[in-house]
Amino acid sequence: MKNISFLLLSILLLSSCKEDKKEETKPTAKTELAAIEYKDFALTVEKIDSTQFPASIKYEGFVKNAVRWKDKLGDNIVITTETGYHINKKFQHESDGSDAELFAYHFIVSGNKVKQAWKVYDYISDCPVDIVASFVKNTFQVTDLNKNGIAETWLMYKTACHGDVSPCNMKIIMYEENQKYAMRGESKIQVGLLDNGEKQFIGGEYKLDENFKKGPKVFKEFAQKLWSDNLIETWED
């Protein structure tokens, strides 16, 4: 009888252990809440101006775009600037050439503290002819294409030093958190007409970096469309 009672007790204890293991695999209330918050995340980007920058933010050039939003990284501010034609003594000048620089900054604001997350910088120096160093109009964007609650920042700009009609160097730089994605090539310009009246162009080629090639497909597709939509030089930029 004692043996039967011991056997029954053992079976009950074993059954109880199995049930405890099964409970551990279920999502907790906290996990379910986090999933709901992630699913309901909506990216809201607000345009701001220099009067709304925290006092500790430092930047060079004239502001072209300034935006603020909140995501999983916190309270974000991104600013893009251009200097236009000027002379910067940090560059070596061997002619009467001018300089032009462009910048993009990403800051994360926490209380009274501001941390710079990344910075993009490019320039043309000592150029005696026409300078291009500017962001392409209406291409600056902040997105959450992969729906992970961390925004992507898209920059598209041109640089050139030329005295003729020729393509500009053109780049798309995208950042998600501190991960950089780059697409590099040149703009496309019309140089004449073929005998059949068809427009003749030069330029337009590009290369994707490894991050775009290996990253989410939606990133590469967005970059290629942005490039295609702003590829042809209009001389109005």
C-alpha positions in Angstrom: 0.0 0.0 0.0 2.9 2.3 0.9 4.5 1.5 -2.4 1.3 2.4 -4.3 1.0 5.7 -2.4 4.6 6.6 -3.2 4.1 5.8 -6.8 1.0 8.0 -7.0 2.9 10.9 -5.3 5.8 10.6 -7.7 3.5 10.7 -10.8 1.8 13.8 -9.4 5.1 15.6 -8.7 6.4 14.7 -12.2 3.2 16.0 -13.8 3.5 19.3 -11.8 7.0 19.8 -13.1 6.0 19.4 -16.7 3.2 21.9 -16.3 5.7 24.5 -14.8 8.0 24.1 -17.8 5.1 24.7 -20.2 4.1 27.9 -18.3 7.7 29.3 -18.8 7.3 29.3 -22.6 4.2 31.6 -22.6 4.8 35.3 -23.1 4.4 37.3 -20.0 2.1 40.3 -19.7 5.1 42.6 -20.0 6.2 40.9 -23.3 2.7 41.2 -24.7 2.5 44.9 -23.8 5.9 45.6 -25.5 4.6 43.9 -28.6 1.5 46.1 -28.6 3.6 49.2 -28.1 5.9 48.2 -31.0 3.0 47.5 -33.3 1.2 50.8 -32.5 4.4 52.9 -33.0 3.8 55.8 -35.4 6.7 57.9 -36.5 5.8 61.7 -36.3 8.4 64.1 -37.6 8.2 67.8 -36.8 10.0 70.6 -38.7 11.8 72.9 -36.4 14.1 76.0 -36.7 17.3 77.2 -35.1 15.3 79.0 -32.3 14.1 75.6 -31.1 17.6 74.0 -30.9 18.9 73.1 -27.5 21.6 75.7 -26.5 24.4 73.0 -26.5 23.9 72.1 -30.2 26.8 73.3 -32.3 26.8 73.3 -36.1 28.5 74.9 -39.1 26.8 76.5 -42.2 23.3 77.7 -42.9 20.4 75.4 -41.9 18.6 73.7 -44.9 16.6 71.2 -42.9 15.9 70.7 -39.2 13.5 68.1 -37.8 12.7 66.4 -34.5 11.0 63.1 -33.6 10.9 60.4 -31.0 11.5 56.7 -31.5 13.2 53.8 -29.6 16.5 55.8 -29.5 14.8 58.7 -27.7 14.3 62.3 -28.6 16.1 62.9 -32.0 17.1 66.1 -33.9 18.7 66.0 -37.3 20.0 69.2 -39.0 21.4 69.6 -42.5 23.5 72.7 -43.4 25.4 74.2 -46.3 28.1 76.9 -46.3 27.7 78.0 -49.9 30.7 79.7 -51.6 33.3 80.8 -49.1 37.0 80.7 -48.2 37.9 78.3 -45.4 41.5 78.8 -44.2 41.7 75.1 -43.2 42.0 74.2 -46.9 45.2 74.8 -48.8 44.6 77.3 -51.7 46.9 77.2 -54.7 44.7 79.4 -56.8 42.0 82.0 -56.4 39.5 79.2 -55.9 36.6 79.1 -53.4 35.3 76.4 -51.1 31.9 75.0 -50.3 31.0 72.5 -47.5 27.9 70.6 -46.4 27.0 68.9 -43.1 24.4 66.7 -41.5 24.1 66.1 -37.8 22.1 63.7 -35.7 21.7 64.6 -32.0 19.9 62.7 -29.3 18.4 64.8 -26.5 18.1 63.5 -23.0 17.0 66.1 -20.5 19.5 68.9 -20.6 22.1 66.7 -22.3 22.7 66.4 -26.0 24.7 63.6 -27.6 25.9 63.6 -31.2 25.0 60.2 -32.8 26.6 60.8 -36.2 27.8 63.5 -38.6 28.1 63.6 -42.4 30.5 66.0 -44.0 31.6 66.6 -47.6 33.1 69.5 -49.5 34.7 71.0 -52.6 37.9 73.1 -52.0 40.0 75.6 -53.9 37.7 75.4 -57.0 38.4 78.3 -59.5 35.2 77.5 -61.5 31.6 76.5 -60.7 31.1 74.7 -57.3 28.3 72.4 -56.4 28.1 71.2 -52.8 24.5 71.0 -51.9 21.6 68.8 -50.9 19.2 67.8 -53.6 15.9 69.7 -53.1 13.0 67.8 -51.5 15.0 64.6 -50.9 15.6 64.8 -47.2 13.4 62.2 -45.5 12.9 60.4 -42.2 11.3 57.0 -42.4 10.7 53.7 -40.6 10.6 51.4 -43.6 11.3 48.2 -41.7 8.9 49.0 -38.9 11.3 48.4 -36.1 10.6 51.6 -34.2 14.0 53.2 -35.1 13.9 55.9 -37.8 16.1 56.0 -40.9 17.4 59.4 -42.0 17.9 59.9 -45.8 20.4 62.5 -47.3 21.0 63.1 -51.0 23.5 65.6 -52.2 25.8 66.6 -55.1 29.4 67.8 -55.3 31.3 69.1 -58.3 34.0 71.5 -59.4 33.5 72.1 -63.1 33.4 74.8 -65.8 31.5 72.8 -68.4 28.3 70.8 -68.7 29.1 67.6 -67.0 27.6 65.3 -64.4 28.0 66.0 -60.7 29.1 63.4 -58.1 26.0 62.3 -56.3 25.4 60.4 -53.1 22.6 59.0 -51.0 23.6 58.5 -47.4 21.2 56.8 -45.0 21.6 56.2 -41.3 19.6 53.8 -39.1 20.9 54.4 -35.6 24.7 54.3 -36.1 24.6 52.1 -39.2 25.6 53.9 -42.4 24.3 52.9 -45.9 25.7 54.6 -49.0 24.9 54.8 -52.7 27.4 56.7 -54.8 27.5 57.7 -58.5 26.8 60.7 -60.6 23.9 62.7 -61.9 22.6 62.3 -65.5 22.6 65.2 -68.0 21.4 65.7 -71.5 24.2 66.5 -73.9 22.3 66.6 -77.2 20.0 64.8 -79.6 20.5 61.7 -81.7 19.6 61.8 -85.4 16.2 60.3 -84.6 15.4 63.1 -82.2 16.0 61.0 -79.1 17.6 62.8 -76.2 21.2 61.8 -75.5 22.4 61.6 -71.9 25.6 60.9 -70.1 26.1 59.8 -66.4 23.6 58.3 -64.1 25.6 55.2 -63.0 25.7 54.3 -59.3 27.1 51.7 -56.9 25.5 50.4 -53.7 27.7 49.7 -50.7 27.6 46.3 -48.9 25.1 47.5 -46.3 22.5 48.3 -48.9 23.3 45.0 -50.7 23.0 42.9 -47.6 20.4 45.0 -45.6 16.6 44.9 -45.8 15.3 44.9 -49.3 13.0 47.8 -48.6 16.0 50.0 -47.9 17.6 49.2 -51.3 14.3 49.7 -53.2 13.7 53.0 -51.5 17.3 54.2 -52.3 17.0 53.2 -56.0 13.7 55.0 -56.4 15.0 58.1 -54.7 18.0 58.0 -57.1 15.8 57.4 -60.1 13.4 60.3 -59.2 16.2 62.8 -58.8 18.7 61.5 -61.3 18.5 64.0 -64.2 20.2 67.3 -63.7 17.7 70.2 -64.0 20.1 73.1 -63.3 17.5 74.5 -60.9 19.0 72.9 -57.8 
